[in-house]
Amino acid sequence: MTAQQTLTTVDDLYHYIQSIVPSLTRNNDDAILLDAFEQNDLRHVCQAIRETISNQVTYQHLTLRFGSNSEQSVYQFDVSKPVQFLFDLYS
């Protein structure tokens, strides 16, 4: 995506996210979660809780449902900041 392009639809946003996924992997847990994303295997992602005025994230609640393991807490994984941001954007 160039600086002049805009994300005007949910599909545009999803395709943009897909295009940046390979560059985000920082560790093995990131790779597991991003692979689940690329395989269309993420079932549920809850977004961050933010301050309304500052947009500052005060709490990152992220629940994942993927694979045969059903619901998994993001806190089971060592998720890097870029991947946390990806899931926040995705949600």
C-alpha positions as CSV (number, residue, x, y, z in Angstrom):
1,M,0.0,0.0,0.0
2,T,1.4,3.4,-0.9
3,A,1.1,6.5,1.2
4,Q,-1.7,7.8,-1.1
5,Q,-3.9,4.7,-0.9
6,T,-6.6,4.6,1.8
7,L,-8.4,1.7,3.5
8,T,-12.0,2.4,2.6
9,T,-13.5,-1.0,3.1
10,V,-13.2,-3.9,5.5
11,D,-11.8,-6.0,2.6
12,D,-9.1,-3.3,2.0
13,L,-8.1,-3.5,5.6
14,Y,-8.0,-7.3,5.7
15,H,-5.9,-7.5,2.5
16,Y,-3.5,-4.8,3.9
17,I,-3.2,-6.8,7.2
18,Q,-2.5,-10.0,5.1
19,S,0.2,-8.2,3.2
20,I,2.1,-7.1,6.4
21,V,1.8,-10.4,8.3
22,P,5.1,-11.9,7.1
23,S,7.1,-8.9,8.2
24,L,5.7,-9.0,11.8
25,T,7.0,-12.3,13.1
26,R,9.5,-11.7,16.0
27,N,9.4,-15.1,17.8
28,N,7.9,-18.6,17.7
29,D,4.6,-17.7,19.3
30,D,4.2,-14.9,16.8
31,A,4.7,-17.4,14.0
32,I,2.1,-19.8,15.5
33,L,-0.5,-17.0,15.7
34,L,0.3,-15.4,12.4
35,D,0.1,-18.9,10.7
36,A,-3.3,-19.4,12.2
37,F,-4.3,-15.9,10.8
38,E,-3.0,-16.7,7.3
39,Q,-4.8,-20.1,7.4
40,N,-8.1,-18.3,8.2
41,D,-8.1,-20.3,11.4
42,L,-8.6,-17.4,13.9
43,R,-12.2,-17.5,15.1
44,H,-12.4,-14.6,17.6
45,V,-10.2,-11.7,18.6
46,C,-11.2,-9.1,21.2
47,Q,-9.8,-5.7,20.9
48,A,-8.0,-3.4,23.3
49,I,-9.8,-1.3,25.9
50,R,-8.8,2.3,25.3
51,E,-9.1,5.8,26.9
52,T,-11.7,7.7,24.9
53,I,-9.8,11.0,24.9
54,S,-6.2,9.9,24.4
55,N,-6.8,6.6,22.6
56,Q,-4.2,5.1,25.0
57,V,-4.6,1.3,25.4
58,T,-5.3,0.6,29.1
59,Y,-5.9,-3.1,28.8
60,Q,-5.3,-5.5,26.0
61,H,-8.0,-8.2,26.2
62,L,-7.3,-10.8,23.5
63,T,-9.0,-14.2,23.3
64,L,-8.2,-16.5,20.5
65,R,-10.1,-19.5,19.2
66,F,-8.2,-21.5,16.6
67,G,-7.2,-25.0,15.8
68,S,-8.5,-27.9,17.8
69,N,-7.7,-26.3,21.1
70,S,-10.8,-24.1,21.2
71,E,-10.4,-20.9,23.3
72,Q,-6.9,-19.8,24.2
73,S,-5.7,-16.8,26.1
74,V,-3.2,-14.6,24.4
75,Y,-1.3,-14.6,27.7
76,Q,-0.3,-18.2,27.0
77,F,1.9,-16.8,24.2
78,D,4.9,-14.5,24.1
79,V,3.3,-12.1,21.6
80,S,5.3,-9.2,20.3
81,K,4.0,-5.6,20.2
82,P,3.6,-5.6,16.4
83,V,1.4,-8.7,16.5
84,Q,-0.6,-7.3,19.4
85,F,-1.2,-4.3,17.3
86,L,-2.1,-6.4,14.3
87,F,-4.8,-8.2,16.3
88,D,-6.1,-4.9,17.7
89,L,-6.4,-3.6,14.1
90,Y,-7.9,-6.9,12.9
91,S,-10.6,-6.9,15.6
